[in-house]
Amino acid sequence: MSNLLSLLFGCRHKQDRLSRPFTHSNQTYKVCLDCGRHVPYDAVLFRPLTRSEIKRLHQEELVANLATDSSAVA
């Protein structure tokens, strides 16, 4: 039954089934031991990031990249 639910809804990435934190290219994550997905992780607060935190970080990266690109052109 749980396999059917995982198939329909995807992996739940339970805390007790995540690896230790890894940092690569300035991004910290844990790996789900069930499905292999990288779960973004906050190394300061020692917890996985929420969807809203991930979205905010991506927006900040886009703004920083735009600022860098525009200063290189000028």
Rosetta constraint file for C-alpha pairs under 8 A:
AtomPair CA 1 CA 5 HARMONIC 6.45 0.50
AtomPair CA 2 CA 6 HARMONIC 6.10 0.50
AtomPair CA 3 CA 7 HARMONIC 6.07 0.50
AtomPair CA 4 CA 8 HARMONIC 6.23 0.50
AtomPair CA 5 CA 9 HARMONIC 5.83 0.50
AtomPair CA 5 CA 10 HARMONIC 7.39 0.50
AtomPair CA 6 CA 10 HARMONIC 4.59 0.50
AtomPair CA 6 CA 11 HARMONIC 5.45 0.50
AtomPair CA 6 CA 12 HARMONIC 7.72 0.50
AtomPair CA 7 CA 11 HARMONIC 7.93 0.50
AtomPair CA 11 CA 34 HARMONIC 7.51 0.50
AtomPair CA 11 CA 35 HARMONIC 6.71 0.50
AtomPair CA 13 CA 17 HARMONIC 6.67 0.50
AtomPair CA 13 CA 18 HARMONIC 6.89 0.50
AtomPair CA 13 CA 32 HARMONIC 5.66 0.50
AtomPair CA 13 CA 34 HARMONIC 7.48 0.50
AtomPair CA 13 CA 39 HARMONIC 7.92 0.50
AtomPair CA 14 CA 18 HARMONIC 6.78 0.50
AtomPair CA 14 CA 32 HARMONIC 7.84 0.50
AtomPair CA 17 CA 32 HARMONIC 6.07 0.50
AtomPair CA 17 CA 33 HARMONIC 5.49 0.50
AtomPair CA 17 CA 34 HARMONIC 6.90 0.50
AtomPair CA 18 CA 30 HARMONIC 5.98 0.50
AtomPair CA 18 CA 31 HARMONIC 5.51 0.50
AtomPair CA 18 CA 32 HARMONIC 4.58 0.50
AtomPair CA 18 CA 33 HARMONIC 5.61 0.50
AtomPair CA 19 CA 30 HARMONIC 5.38 0.50
AtomPair CA 19 CA 31 HARMONIC 5.21 0.50
AtomPair CA 19 CA 32 HARMONIC 6.45 0.50
AtomPair CA 19 CA 33 HARMONIC 6.57 0.50
AtomPair CA 20 CA 30 HARMONIC 5.91 0.50
AtomPair CA 20 CA 31 HARMONIC 7.64 0.50
AtomPair CA 21 CA 28 HARMONIC 6.51 0.50
AtomPair CA 21 CA 29 HARMONIC 5.48 0.50
AtomPair CA 21 CA 30 HARMONIC 4.69 0.50
AtomPair CA 21 CA 31 HARMONIC 7.77 0.50
AtomPair CA 21 CA 41 HARMONIC 7.21 0.50
AtomPair CA 21 CA 43 HARMONIC 7.74 0.50
AtomPair CA 22 CA 28 HARMONIC 5.47 0.50
AtomPair CA 22 CA 29 HARMONIC 5.46 0.50
AtomPair CA 22 CA 30 HARMONIC 6.13 0.50
AtomPair CA 23 CA 27 HARMONIC 5.37 0.50
AtomPair CA 23 CA 28 HARMONIC 4.15 0.50
AtomPair CA 23 CA 29 HARMONIC 6.44 0.50
AtomPair CA 24 CA 28 HARMONIC 6.50 0.50
AtomPair CA 27 CA 40 HARMONIC 7.64 0.50
AtomPair CA 28 CA 40 HARMONIC 6.16 0.50
AtomPair CA 28 CA 41 HARMONIC 5.41 0.50
AtomPair CA 28 CA 42 HARMONIC 6.79 0.50
AtomPair CA 28 CA 43 HARMONIC 6.71 0.50
AtomPair CA 29 CA 38 HARMONIC 5.92 0.50
AtomPair CA 29 CA 39 HARMONIC 5.24 0.50
AtomPair CA 29 CA 40 HARMONIC 4.28 0.50
AtomPair CA 29 CA 41 HARMONIC 4.55 0.50
AtomPair CA 29 CA 42 HARMONIC 7.74 0.50
AtomPair CA 29 CA 48 HARMONIC 7.77 0.50
AtomPair CA 30 CA 38 HARMONIC 5.74 0.50
AtomPair CA 30 CA 39 HARMONIC 5.14 0.50
AtomPair CA 30 CA 40 HARMONIC 6.53 0.50
AtomPair CA 30 CA 41 HARMONIC 6.37 0.50
AtomPair CA 30 CA 48 HARMONIC 7.96 0.50
AtomPair CA 31 CA 36 HARMONIC 5.71 0.50
AtomPair CA 31 CA 37 HARMONIC 5.67 0.50
AtomPair CA 31 CA 38 HARMONIC 4.66 0.50
AtomPair CA 31 CA 39 HARMONIC 5.94 0.50
AtomPair CA 32 CA 36 HARMONIC 4.92 0.50
AtomPair CA 32 CA 37 HARMONIC 5.40 0.50
AtomPair CA 32 CA 38 HARMONIC 6.52 0.50
AtomPair CA 32 CA 39 HARMONIC 6.96 0.50
AtomPair CA 39 CA 48 HARMONIC 6.74 0.50
AtomPair CA 39 CA 49 HARMONIC 7.85 0.50
AtomPair CA 40 CA 48 HARMONIC 5.82 0.50
AtomPair CA 40 CA 49 HARMONIC 5.65 0.50
AtomPair CA 40 CA 54 HARMONIC 7.61 0.50
AtomPair CA 41 CA 46 HARMONIC 7.17 0.50
AtomPair CA 41 CA 47 HARMONIC 5.80 0.50
AtomPair CA 41 CA 48 HARMONIC 4.11 0.50
AtomPair CA 41 CA 49 HARMONIC 5.26 0.50
AtomPair CA 42 CA 46 HARMONIC 5.50 0.50
AtomPair CA 42 CA 47 HARMONIC 5.46 0.50
AtomPair CA 42 CA 48 HARMONIC 5.83 0.50
AtomPair CA 42 CA 49 HARMONIC 5.98 0.50
AtomPair CA 43 CA 47 HARMONIC 7.18 0.50
AtomPair CA 49 CA 53 HARMONIC 5.93 0.50
AtomPair CA 49 CA 54 HARMONIC 6.36 0.50
AtomPair CA 50 CA 54 HARMONIC 6.31 0.50
AtomPair CA 51 CA 55 HARMONIC 6.15 0.50
AtomPair CA 52 CA 56 HARMONIC 6.15 0.50
AtomPair CA 53 CA 57 HARMONIC 6.19 0.50
AtomPair CA 54 CA 58 HARMONIC 6.25 0.50
AtomPair CA 55 CA 59 HARMONIC 6.29 0.50
AtomPair CA 56 CA 60 HARMONIC 6.20 0.50
AtomPair CA 57 CA 61 HARMONIC 6.19 0.50
AtomPair CA 58 CA 62 HARMONIC 6.27 0.50
AtomPair CA 59 CA 63 HARMONIC 6.31 0.50
AtomPair CA 60 CA 64 HARMONIC 6.14 0.50
AtomPair CA 61 CA 65 HARMONIC 6.04 0.50
AtomPair CA 62 CA 66 HARMONIC 6.13 0.50
AtomPair CA 63 CA 67 HARMONIC 6.17 0.50
AtomPair CA 64 CA 68 HARMONIC 6.18 0.50
AtomPair CA 65 CA 69 HARMONIC 6.02 0.50
AtomPair CA 66 CA 70 HARMONIC 6.05 0.50
AtomPair CA 67 CA 71 HARMONIC 6.17 0.50
AtomPair CA 68 CA 72 HARMONIC 6.25 0.50
AtomPair CA 69 CA 73 HARMONIC 6.50 0.50
AtomPair CA 70 CA 74 HARMONIC 6.43 0.50
